[in-house]
Amino acid sequence: MAAILLDVDGVLHVSGEPIPGAADAVVRLRKNGHRLRFVTNTTTRSRAQLVTELNGLGFEVADEELQTVAAAAVDALKGKRVLALTMHAIVGDLEGIELVGEGAEVVLLGGADETPETNLVFSYMNLARAFAELELGAELYCLHRNRWWQTKHGPQFDAGAYVAGLEYAAGVEAVVLGKPSPSYFAAACKALDADPHMAWMVGDDLDSDVAGAQGIGMKTVLVRTGKFRPDTVERARTQPDGIISSIGSLPEWIEEHL
Ligand SMILES: [Mg+2]
């Protein structure tokens, strides 16, 4: 039996529309005895909202099975004074972090979402404040640095460009807390008590999911849903151990390749 990490956005659903066969695949993977953990880079909803949303889409996911980036931020930044440019929804999950408007030890950036709140969080004023804090010596962290994500309307511009912009302006390098950082995958394997070399990562993103997990020696499966693009895979040096049409075919595929 395997330890399997499942990405959420683009693997289980796209913009809240479940991938056909995904809920059933999760049930069958469990029935076959595999240990599952759901690993998401989503930074725009709280853990409770995410679990409720997944349950509402027909996925049986328990609170403790969902690994969020906010939890990784708390692990890394507990007790620090942090200027957080993040969506309001996850602020409640940043327990133990002291959120400040100035005098920060850390500047933390989250991801964008499909609402106008993104305009406020990443306003010129906020980005300029973040730059000023970096100039005063604060360290730069980000929950992720995704370039874009897949919505039902097509690719949408994400906040990775703001991370890159602050790096450029302040001459610093950001620490990434979510995927593809090795510590994020290592924490997920540890939670399943799994040796990374024996564990699988299933995702729709060649960089965040596949290359990230391979970085700690995991085996990887890429799904042809969500942000999957055939030409990206054809051009890339990173290659997954398997490519499948969707998570719907994972239960059979994994039995053949264990
Ligand atoms: Mg994804």
Boltz pocket constraint, residues with backbone or C-beta under 6 A from the ligand:
constraints:
  - pocket:
      binder: B
      contacts: [[A, 7], [A, 8], [A, 9], [A, 10], [A, 11], [A, 203], [A, 204], [A, 205], [A, 226]]
      max_distance: 6.0
